């Protein structure tokens, strides 16, 4: 099985006593079910799995009473197998297909006999069907395709190498040239293969790009079939048009999604639910324009101006016109590949927990990404060509004193280098860009001695 970082989240959830169900959400075919099965195999005596998409009869377990005793009795009878209290993990797979099971989680968690993991691919699409959410009894976790660091591990890059690279990132010192070149080659491969687990495994097993592209084409077809199956009839054509338009909209000079390119009469308010459908399904990653790069970025966000990225860069390559895979593998990351580069950075940043924003104004120009880490705002430019030291819009942004921007990144083909507030990072070091986290333990007791 491919090594995934979400494994650590599963372990942390179990260590906390699993006093809540764990809901793992994400797009189809990103490995949710596979990792839960393996986790159960290594950590539980018994494992029970219900897939509500493949087995429509499984929903009958949750019909009628919400009494935990009755549900557990129905569950064991349906599975025809005993389940050991205190040492059983129950997987409720594709739970969006059984809203009653989502409602029943509260009572099952309170019962405490078993641990529960829910997975869902289209949860946001079907939220209105859930009668009552298990608030306080469900912990949610978002999962994505393999990020570049996971891709490195799948291809045999040792932890010691990744640790060494991270030290160069933290110290802002250049990576030894042979290592840098090898990592750039691997990153170019990631652009073509992407992070869908079946595709990555096929590449690791065969190194056959033809087979990789064939699998990616099948996945794109699956996403289109999901639109036809799950979207409301009135929205299907709009959602499909938006999905199919992502590659050529990104290929446009300013990358911004323009509704008029879909239809002369297209209006934002008519298409908003269609964009949200793709977002909720985990298929698309929106990146919203901000009026000013100051925290909190969300307060400065313009929801009517955005870029729309695909959830996996390999799928974007497969969906794009022309045989771009060969050029990418040869290292031809020129200006025409800008859309691919921005998509992979968007994918990495989102998987690491950043909300995606960008800045664009007539006066200052456009900066590809603006992200927030704690109270700090970081501008990020993505350069696919050899002109990575030319970044007029970024310079203009840093020159605005009222914004108090102290640091910025340029992601490029070059090695690690600093120039004033700007740090040049190799594109592969995007894997080390992570938002500031709240400490797991933050104990605070005010001094009340004067009140005693």
N, C-alpha and C positions, 0 to 999 in steps of 0.2 A: 504494500500500500504506500502511496505517496505521502511523505511527511508533510503535515499541515500544522500551522500555528494554532489553529482553533483547538487542537488537541489540548493545549495548555488551559484554554478556557473551560473545556470539559472537566479536566482534572480539578481546577479551582472550584467549579460548581459542585463536584462531588465532595471535596474537602469541606465545603461549607455545610455539608449535611443534607444536600439536596432537599431542603425544606421548601423549595419552589420547583415547579416544572421548568425545564429549559426549552425555550422556543428558538429554533435555529431557522432563520429566514434567509432567502437568497434566490437567485435565478435558477432555472432548471439546469440540471446536469453539471453542477459545480462541486459535487461530492459530499453533500450533506448526509445522505443515507449511508454511504460507504464508511464514513468516519465514525458514525454512531454505532454501526454494527461492530467495527473493530474495537471501539472503546468498550462496548458491552462484553465482547469476547475476553478482554484482558482484565476486566474489573468486576464482573458479576458472575454469579453461579448460573443464573437463569436469564434468558432474554426472550421477550415477546415482541413481535412486530406486526403492526396492522398498517397496510397501505390502502388508504381510502380511494386512491385513484385507480389502482389495479383491481381492487376487490370491493365492489360497491355494496356487497352484503355485509361487510364489516361495520357499516354505519348502524346496523340494526342493534348492535350491542348497546348503543347509547339512546335508543328510542324509549320514550316513556319516562320512568323514574330517574331522578338524579341521585338516588341513594347509592352511596359507595359500595355497600354490601351487594346490592343487586347488580351493579355494573361489573364488579369484580367476579361475581358468580357467572354473569353472562360472558365475560372475557375468557375465563378458564374453560367454560363449556364450549365456546366457539373455537378456541385453540386446541382443545382436547389434550391439555397438558397442565400439570401442577406448576404453580409459581411459588417460589419460596419467599415469604415475607422478609424484608430486610436485605435481600440479596438478589433482587430482580429488577432489571431495567425494562420498561415498556416503551417502545417507540411507536408513536402515532405519526405515521408518515403521510405527507400531503394532506395535512389536517384541514386545509381550506375546503376540502371536499366533504367534510363532516363538521359543520358548525356546532352541532350538539356536543361533540367530543371536546371542542374548545371550551364550551360552557361548563362541561362536567369536570374539567381539570381542577377547579376550586375544591370540589368535594373529594376528589381522588387524592389530592395533595394533603388535605386535612386528615384523610383516613390514614395515610402514612405507611401503608404496607409496602408499596413499591415506589421506585423512582421513575419519573416520566420525562421523556424528551419528545418534543413535537418538532416536526419539520414542515416547512411550507414554501412553495414556490410562487404562489399567487395570492398571498395573504391579503395584501392591500387591495387587490382587485375584488375580493369577496367579503370585505369586512362587514358590509351591511347585513349579511345573512346571520351573523353571530348574535344570539339573543342576549347574552350577558357575558362580558369579558371577565376572565379570572384575575382581576386587578389584585395585586398583592400576593398572588400565588403563582406567578409566571415571570421568569427572568428571560429577557429577550437578547438574542445575539445575532448579528448580521454577518453572513458569510459571503465571500467573494471567490472568483476564480483564483488560481495560484498567483501570488504576486512574484516579483522577480527573484526575491530571496528564496522562496519555496521552489521556484524553477531551478535555481542554482543547486539546491540540495538534491532535487530529483535527478540532476545530471552529474552528481558525484562530487560537487565542490565541497570540500571539507569545512567543518565548523571553524577550524583554526584559520583558514583562509578568509572566511567571512569576518572573523574577529579581527584579523590583521587589517582588512579593508576598513572596518569601522573605526579602528584606531587612527588610520590616516584621515578619515573623515573628521573625527573629533579634533585631531591636532592640526588639521588643514595643511597636511604635508603631501607631496606628490606620491603616487603609487609607483613602485618599480615598473619600468616600461614593459617588460615581458608579461607581468601580471595584468597591467592595464590593458594591453593589447588583447590578451586572452579574455578578459572580462568584457571588453567591447564586442568581441566576436560572439560571446555567449549572449550578450544583450541583443545583438542583431538577430540571433536565432530566436530569442524570445519574442521579438516583434512579429515574426512569421508564425511561430507555434502558438503563442499566447499561453493562457493559463487554464483552459478547460481541461479537467483531469484526464478524461479519456484520450484527448488529443496529445497531452503531454506524455502520457504513458506510451502511446503509439510511437511518438517520436523517440522516446528513450529506448524502446525495444527495437525500432527499425531504422531510425534516422532517415526515413523516406518522406520527403516533403510532399510528394504526390499523395500518399496515404493521409498525411496531415490535412491537406486541403480538402480531400474527399470527406473526411470526418467533419471538418468545419462547415462544409456546405450542407451536410446532413443536419447539423445543429441549427444553422440559419433557417432551414426548412421547418424544423421542429418549432422554432420560435414563431414563425409565420402561422403554423397550424394552431399554436396556442392562441394567437390573436383571433383566428377564425372560430375557435371553440369557446373561448372564455369571454371575449369582449362582447358588449351589448351590440345588437344588430346595427343600431344607428351609428355606432362609433367604429365599426370594424374597418371600413374603407379608410377612414382618416388615420387610424392607428397604423394600418399597414403602409399607407403612403409615407407617414412620418418615419417609420422604421426603415423603409427602403431608401428614404432620402438622406439618412445620416451620412453615408460615405461621401456623396457628392457635395452635401452642404459643408462638411468639414474640409473638403478639398478647395472650397472657395477661399479667397484671399483673407477675409476677415473671420472665417470659421463660424460666424454667427448664423443661427438657424433663422431662415427667412421664410415666413409662411407664404408670402406671395409667390414663391417658387413652386409651391404645391398647387395653388389655385389663386387666380386673380381676386376672387371674392373671399379668400380665407381671412378670418378674424380671430384674434387671440382668444376671446371669450368662448368661441365655438370650438376651439381645438384644445382648450386647457385640460379637459378631462382625458383627452387622448394622450397628451404628454404625461399626465399623472399615471395613466395605465401602464405605460412603458417604464416609468420610474418605479411603481409599486411592484411590477413583475421582475424588477432587477435587471432589465435588459438594457436600459439607457441610463446615462449619468449626466444630469444637467449641471451646467456651470453658469451661474448667474452674474450679470454685470453689477458692479457696485459704483455708486456715485462718488464715494471717497474711500480710500484704503485706511480707514480708522476703525478701531473696535467699538462696539461689536459689528462685525461685517454684515451680519444678517439684517441689522437695522438700516443698512445702506444699500440693501439688495434691490435691484430692479427686476421684478419677476417677468416683465414683458421682453427683456433683452437677455438672451442666453445662448450658449453653445450647447450642443447635445452630442455627447460622446457615446460610443458603444461600450458595453460592459467588458469586452475582451478585445485586446488589440489584434490577436490572431484572427478573430472573426471579422474584424474590420478589414484586415488584409484580404481575407477570402471574399468579402463582399465588394471590394473595390474593383474597378475595371482595370484590366491589363495584368500582365504577369509581373507584379511588383515584388514578389517573393525573391526572385533571383537577384534583383538590384539590392534589396535589403541585406541578403546574405553575403553579397560582395562588398558590403560596407558603403554603398552609394547613398549615404544619408544626406542628400542635398536638399535644397529648398523645396523641391517638389514633394518631399516626404514629411513636410511640416505637420500635416494632419495626423499622420501615423505617430509622430513623436509626441504631439500634444495628447493624443488619445492614451498612449501608454503611461504618460505622466499623470493624467487624470485618473486612470485606473489605479495606479500605485497610491496616489495621494488619498483617494477615497477609501481604498482598502486599509490604509493606515489610520483612518479616522478623521481626516480633514473634510470639512465642507468645501465645495468647489465654488470659487468666484474668480472673476477676472476684471480688469479695469480697462476702460476705453473712453477717450475723450478727443474731440477734434483738436484741442489745444496741446495736449501732452502726448497723445498717441495711445497705443494699446500695449498692455503688459499681460502676458498669457495667463498667469494665475496669481491670485492674491489669497493667501490662506492665513488663518489665525491660529496661533499657538499660545494658549493662556490669554494674556492681555497684549501679546505681541503680534503684529501683522508682518507677514513675510511676503514680499513680491518675488515672483519666480518667472524667469524667462526661459524658454525652451528653444535651443538652437540646433537645427539638424545639419546645417552646412558648416563651412570653414570660417564664417564671419562672426564667430561667437563673441568677439570683443566689441562688436558694434551693436549697441542697444540704447538708442536715443530715448525711447519712451521710458525705459527703466531709469535712465539718468535724470530725465525730467521729473519723474515721480520722486526720486530720492532728494531732489533739490527743493521740494516744497517743504519748508521748515515747519509749517503748522501740522504736518502729518507725522512728524517725529519718527521717521523710518530710519532705523540704524543698520539694518542688515538686509541683504538681498542675495538671491541665488541665480546663477546662470547655469543651466544644465546643458552640456555640450559634449562633443567628441574629445575635447582636451582633457588634460590631467588636472589634479587639484591645484588651485592657485587662488591667491587673494589679492585684491586691488582695492584698498580703502574699504568701503562698506560692502563691496561685492565679492562673493565667493564663487569661483568657477568650479563646478563639480562635474565629473564624468556622468553621463546619463545613467549609468548603472547604479550610481550612489543615491538615486532617488529612493532606494530601498531603506536608507537611513533617515529620511525625513519623516519625523513623527511628531504629533502634537504633544504639548505638555500635558501630563496626566495628573489627576488628583491622586495624592498618596492613598494607598490601600488602608493605611491606618493613620488617622490624624486626630490625636487625643488633645483636647484643650480644656483646661479648667481655669476660669477667671479667679483672680486673687480677691477673696471676699473678707480678708482678715479685718479690714477696717469696719466691716459691718457687724462683726461678732461682739 
